[in-house]
Amino acid sequence: MYSTSFLFRLAKTISVAAIGLFTLLVVIGNTTDYYSNYLFVEHVLKMDTTFPDSHLHYRSINNPFLFHAGYIFIILLEAFMAFCCIKGSWQMLRSLKKDSTIFHASKNWAVAGIVIGILVWFVGFEVIGGEWFAMWQSATWNGLAAAERVLGFLVLVLLLLHFKDE
């Protein structure tokens, strides 16, 4: 039978691997079907589906170069996040049966990947998209619920990783 410590280590490793797989699939989707989510970025930045009487429209951007640059930046961050989480989960897997100090140290790449994810889904989607560009006002181009779902899992896994094994 496996110890509780080993099972928690395995849970941490699987959780980080799942985040890496999810993010890799997001990157693949964003690159192979580029214009689906490009349109999302474009409409959020243009603020063309926010409340018509909103006094926030001065924040809107109507520049295709900036739409592409912003979207490519998001994809690059997601790709780096996927890399960090996959590498982190691999290092954690290799350290599963080692002492607690080594296993705890193996989490660094995983933590980096999750922090990048928090930057993308909290700072990018919640703060910049949701608040600055008033995405919350759009019935059509509103990704706040999806961002919160992803962000919730990221934060829970980050907390799980924080606990040291004894």
C-alpha positions as CSV (number, residue, x, y, z in Angstrom):
1,M,0.0,0.0,0.0
2,Y,1.2,3.5,-0.7
3,S,1.6,6.1,2.0
4,T,-0.5,9.2,2.3
5,S,2.6,11.3,1.5
6,F,3.2,9.4,-1.7
7,L,-0.5,9.8,-2.7
8,F,-0.4,13.5,-2.1
9,R,2.8,13.8,-4.2
10,L,1.1,11.8,-6.9
11,A,-1.9,14.1,-6.7
12,K,0.3,17.2,-7.0
13,T,2.1,15.7,-10.0
14,I,-1.1,14.7,-11.8
15,S,-2.7,18.1,-11.2
16,V,0.3,19.9,-12.7
17,A,0.4,17.5,-15.6
18,A,-3.3,18.1,-16.2
19,I,-2.7,21.9,-16.2
20,G,0.2,21.4,-18.7
21,L,-2.0,19.2,-21.0
22,F,-4.9,21.7,-20.8
23,T,-2.7,24.6,-21.7
24,L,-1.0,22.6,-24.5
25,L,-4.4,21.9,-26.0
26,V,-5.3,25.6,-25.6
27,V,-2.1,26.6,-27.5
28,I,-2.9,24.0,-30.2
29,G,-6.4,25.3,-30.6
30,N,-5.3,28.9,-30.7
31,T,-2.7,28.2,-33.4
32,T,-4.6,25.7,-35.6
33,D,-7.9,27.7,-35.4
34,Y,-6.2,31.1,-35.0
35,Y,-9.1,33.3,-36.1
36,S,-11.7,31.9,-33.6
37,N,-10.1,33.4,-30.6
38,Y,-8.4,36.2,-32.5
39,L,-12.0,37.5,-33.1
40,F,-12.5,37.3,-29.3
41,V,-9.4,39.4,-28.7
42,E,-10.4,41.9,-31.4
43,H,-13.9,42.4,-30.1
44,V,-12.8,42.7,-26.5
45,L,-10.2,45.4,-27.5
46,K,-12.7,47.2,-29.8
47,M,-15.3,47.2,-27.0
48,D,-17.9,47.0,-29.8
49,T,-20.3,44.8,-27.8
50,T,-20.1,46.6,-24.5
51,F,-23.0,48.8,-23.3
52,P,-23.6,51.4,-26.0
53,D,-23.9,54.2,-23.4
54,S,-20.8,53.2,-21.5
55,H,-18.4,56.1,-20.7
56,L,-15.5,53.6,-21.0
57,H,-15.3,53.5,-24.8
58,Y,-12.3,55.9,-24.8
59,R,-10.3,52.8,-23.8
60,S,-11.1,50.9,-26.9
61,I,-8.5,50.0,-29.4
62,N,-9.2,49.7,-33.2
63,N,-5.8,48.6,-34.6
64,P,-5.5,45.1,-36.3
65,F,-1.7,45.1,-35.6
66,L,-2.4,45.4,-31.8
67,F,-5.1,42.7,-32.0
68,H,-2.6,40.3,-33.6
69,A,0.2,41.4,-31.3
70,G,-1.9,41.0,-28.1
71,Y,-3.2,37.6,-29.3
72,I,0.2,36.3,-30.2
73,F,1.5,37.5,-26.8
74,I,-1.3,35.5,-25.1
75,I,-0.4,32.4,-27.1
76,L,3.3,32.7,-26.3
77,L,2.5,33.0,-22.6
78,E,0.3,30.0,-22.8
79,A,3.0,28.0,-24.6
80,F,5.5,28.9,-22.0
81,M,3.1,28.0,-19.3
82,A,2.5,24.6,-20.9
83,F,6.2,24.0,-21.2
84,C,6.8,24.9,-17.5
85,C,3.9,22.7,-16.2
86,I,4.9,19.8,-18.4
87,K,8.5,20.1,-17.4
88,G,7.5,20.6,-13.8
89,S,5.2,17.6,-13.7
90,W,8.0,15.5,-15.3
91,Q,10.5,16.6,-12.6
92,M,8.0,15.9,-9.9
93,L,7.3,12.5,-11.3
94,R,11.0,11.7,-11.3
95,S,11.2,12.8,-7.7
96,L,8.1,11.0,-6.4
97,K,10.1,8.4,-4.3
98,K,12.9,10.7,-3.3
99,D,13.2,12.5,0.0
100,S,10.9,15.5,0.8
101,T,13.5,18.2,0.2
102,I,14.2,16.9,-3.3
103,F,10.5,16.5,-4.1
104,H,9.7,20.0,-2.8
105,A,12.5,21.5,-4.9
106,S,11.2,19.7,-8.0
107,K,8.1,21.8,-7.9
108,N,9.8,25.0,-9.1
109,W,8.9,24.7,-12.8
110,A,5.4,23.8,-11.9
111,V,5.0,26.8,-9.7
112,A,6.4,29.0,-12.5
113,G,3.9,27.6,-15.0
114,I,1.0,28.2,-12.7
115,V,2.1,31.8,-11.9
116,I,2.2,32.4,-15.7
117,G,-1.3,31.0,-15.9
118,I,-2.4,33.4,-13.1
119,L,-0.9,36.2,-15.1
120,V,-2.8,35.2,-18.3
121,W,-6.2,34.3,-16.8
122,F,-6.3,36.8,-13.9
123,V,-4.3,39.8,-15.1
124,G,-5.0,39.3,-18.8
125,F,-8.6,38.2,-18.8
126,E,-10.0,39.4,-15.5
127,V,-8.1,42.7,-15.0
128,I,-7.3,43.9,-18.5
129,G,-10.1,42.3,-20.5
130,G,-12.8,42.2,-17.8
131,E,-12.2,45.6,-16.2
132,W,-10.2,47.8,-18.4
133,F,-12.0,46.8,-21.6
134,A,-15.3,46.2,-19.8
135,M,-15.6,42.6,-21.1
136,W,-18.2,42.0,-18.3
137,Q,-20.6,44.3,-20.3
138,S,-20.6,42.0,-23.3
139,A,-23.1,39.3,-23.7
140,T,-21.2,37.9,-26.8
141,W,-17.5,38.3,-26.1
142,N,-17.3,37.7,-22.4
143,G,-14.7,35.1,-21.2
144,L,-14.9,35.9,-17.5
145,A,-16.6,32.7,-16.5
146,A,-14.1,30.5,-18.3
147,A,-11.2,32.6,-16.9
148,E,-12.6,32.2,-13.4
149,R,-13.0,28.4,-13.9
150,V,-9.3,28.1,-15.0
151,L,-8.1,30.5,-12.4
152,G,-9.8,28.6,-9.6
153,F,-8.1,25.4,-10.5
154,L,-4.7,27.1,-10.9
155,V,-4.9,28.7,-7.4
156,L,-6.1,25.4,-5.8
157,V,-3.1,23.5,-7.4
158,L,-0.7,26.3,-6.4
159,L,-2.0,26.0,-2.8
160,L,-1.6,22.2,-3.0
161,L,2.0,22.5,-4.2
162,H,2.8,24.8,-1.3
163,F,2.3,22.1,1.2
164,K,5.6,20.3,2.0
165,D,5.8,16.6,2.4
166,E,7.1,15.4,5.7
